[in-house]
């Protein structure tokens, strides 16, 4: 987790990082505004995904997971590692 940076703490900060001269105003391009929102929410979404993974790991060891569920758990763990800069 040493390489992981938390990212922007607000939508205005995300817009500023994306080059907006007026970060308190939405981008005119809806796609760019959606990207700014995603960028701003990424740290919270990562934390949420980590929580879901912890729950699924507990379920896996108590009652088990079916094949497709185990595949999704593995994919989520790989996405978390990638987001944190781990192999």
C-alpha positions in Angstrom: 0.0 0.0 0.0 3.1 2.3 0.0 2.4 3.5 -3.6 -1.3 4.2 -3.0 -2.4 7.8 -2.9 -5.9 8.7 -1.7 -6.8 11.0 -4.6 -8.9 14.1 -4.5 -11.0 14.8 -1.5 -13.7 16.8 -3.3 -15.3 17.2 -6.7 -13.7 20.7 -7.0 -10.3 19.2 -6.3 -10.9 16.6 -9.0 -11.9 19.2 -11.5 -8.8 21.2 -10.6 -6.6 18.2 -11.2 -8.3 17.7 -14.6 -7.3 21.2 -15.6 -10.4 23.3 -14.8 -9.8 27.0 -14.4 -13.1 27.1 -12.5 -13.2 24.0 -10.3 -16.4 25.0 -8.5 -18.3 24.9 -11.8 -19.2 21.7 -13.7 -17.4 20.9 -16.9 -19.5 21.8 -20.0 -18.8 18.3 -21.5 -21.0 15.8 -19.6 -18.5 13.0 -20.2 -15.7 15.0 -18.7 -17.9 16.0 -15.7 -18.7 12.3 -15.2 -15.0 11.5 -15.2 -14.4 14.2 -12.6 -17.2 12.7 -10.4 -15.7 9.2 -10.8 -12.2 10.5 -10.0 -13.5 12.2 -6.9 -15.4 9.2 -5.7 -12.7 6.6 -6.5 -11.2 6.5 -2.9 -14.6 6.0 -1.3 -15.5 3.3 -3.9 -12.2 1.5 -3.2 -12.8 1.5 0.6 -16.3 0.2 0.0 -15.0 -2.6 -2.3 -12.5 -3.5 0.4 -15.3 -3.9 2.9 -17.3 -6.1 0.5 -14.3 -8.3 -0.1 -13.7 -8.7 3.7 -17.3 -9.9 4.0 -17.1 -12.2 1.1 -13.8 -13.7 2.4 -15.6 -14.4 5.7 -18.5 -16.0 3.9 -16.1 -18.1 1.8 -14.6 -19.6 4.9 -17.9 -20.1 6.8 -20.4 -21.4 4.2 -18.4 -21.3 1.0 -18.8 -19.6 -2.4 -20.0 -21.0 -5.7 -17.6 -20.9 -8.7 -18.8 -17.6 -10.2 -18.9 -16.0 -6.8 -15.3 -17.1 -6.1 -14.3 -15.7 -9.5 -15.9 -12.3 -8.7 -14.1 -12.3 -5.3 -10.8 -13.0 -7.0 -11.5 -10.2 -9.6 -12.3 -7.7 -6.8 -9.1 -8.6 -4.9 -7.1 -8.1 -8.1 -8.7 -4.8 -8.8 -7.9 -3.6 -5.3 -4.3 -4.7 -5.7 -4.1 -2.9 -9.0 -5.6 0.3 -7.6 -3.0 0.2 -4.8 -0.1 -0.4 -7.2 0.5 -3.9 -6.1 1.1 -6.9 -8.4 
